[in-house]
Amino acid sequence: MMCGGPSALQPATAETQKIADQVKHQLEEKENQKFTVFKAVSFKSQVVAGTNYFIKVDVGDDKFVHLRVFEALPHENKPLTLAAYQTNKEKHDELTYF
């Protein structure tokens, strides 16, 4: 993995789902809608001054959102932040840096 570059695409894990679940309410507030389906499908991570997680999430009806979640360094003791997101994505859309 290139230093500072995102990792290779990996299947979502239980940890990935946990991260997505922790920022779900932030996305729902920004989009002014509730997601009944919210299943992490795949992800990439990027080490910065903390970690960026790029997560593809299935929100039902063949619709997907891409999340960029920032996890601060442990000593900063900060919650996960939904740094950016992209809506209206499809299953085949590549998870890229945004």
C-alpha positions in Angstrom: 0.0 0.0 0.0 1.3 3.4 -1.0 1.9 5.7 2.0 -1.0 8.1 2.2 -2.9 6.3 -0.6 -6.0 4.3 -0.1 -5.8 0.6 0.4 -7.1 -1.9 -2.1 -10.9 -2.5 -2.1 -11.9 -5.1 0.5 -15.2 -6.8 1.5 -16.9 -5.1 4.4 -16.3 -6.6 7.8 -18.2 -6.4 11.1 -15.9 -3.6 12.1 -16.8 -1.7 8.8 -20.5 -2.1 9.5 -20.0 -0.8 13.0 -18.2 2.3 11.6 -21.0 2.9 9.1 -23.7 2.4 11.8 -22.0 5.1 14.0 -22.3 7.7 11.2 -25.7 6.6 9.9 -27.6 9.3 11.9 -25.3 12.0 10.5 -26.1 11.0 6.9 -29.8 10.8 7.7 -29.8 14.3 9.1 -27.9 15.7 6.1 -30.2 13.9 3.6 -33.3 14.4 5.7 -34.4 10.8 5.3 -34.3 7.5 7.2 -32.5 4.4 5.8 -34.2 1.2 6.7 -31.5 -0.8 4.9 -27.9 0.3 5.7 -25.5 -2.6 4.9 -21.8 -2.0 4.4 -20.6 -3.8 1.2 -17.0 -2.9 0.7 -14.4 -0.4 1.9 -11.0 1.1 1.5 -9.0 2.8 4.2 -6.4 5.6 4.1 -4.0 6.4 6.9 -3.7 10.2 7.3 -3.4 12.0 10.7 -6.0 9.4 11.7 -7.8 7.1 9.3 -10.2 7.8 6.4 -12.6 5.0 5.7 -14.3 4.9 2.3 -17.4 2.7 2.6 -19.9 1.6 0.0 -23.3 1.1 1.7 -26.4 -0.7 0.3 -29.4 1.5 1.3 -32.0 -0.8 -0.5 -33.8 -0.6 -3.8 -30.5 -1.1 -5.7 -29.3 2.2 -4.4 -25.9 2.8 -2.7 -24.1 5.6 -0.9 -20.4 6.1 -0.6 -19.2 7.4 2.8 -16.0 8.9 3.8 -15.6 8.5 7.6 -12.8 10.1 9.5 -11.5 8.3 12.6 -9.2 10.6 14.7 -6.1 9.3 16.4 -6.9 7.4 19.6 -5.4 10.0 22.0 -7.6 12.7 20.5 -10.7 10.9 21.9 -13.0 12.2 19.2 -16.1 10.5 17.7 -16.2 9.2 14.1 -17.1 11.9 11.7 -19.0 11.6 8.4 -16.5 13.8 6.4 -18.2 13.4 3.0 -20.6 11.3 1.2 -22.0 10.6 -2.3 -25.6 9.5 -3.0 -27.3 8.0 -6.1 -24.5 5.4 -6.5 -25.0 2.0 -8.0 -23.5 -1.4 -7.2 -20.9 -1.3 -10.0 -19.8 2.3 -9.2 -16.1 2.3 -8.1 -15.3 3.5 -4.6 -12.9 6.3 -5.3 -11.4 9.1 -3.2 -13.8 12.0 -2.8 
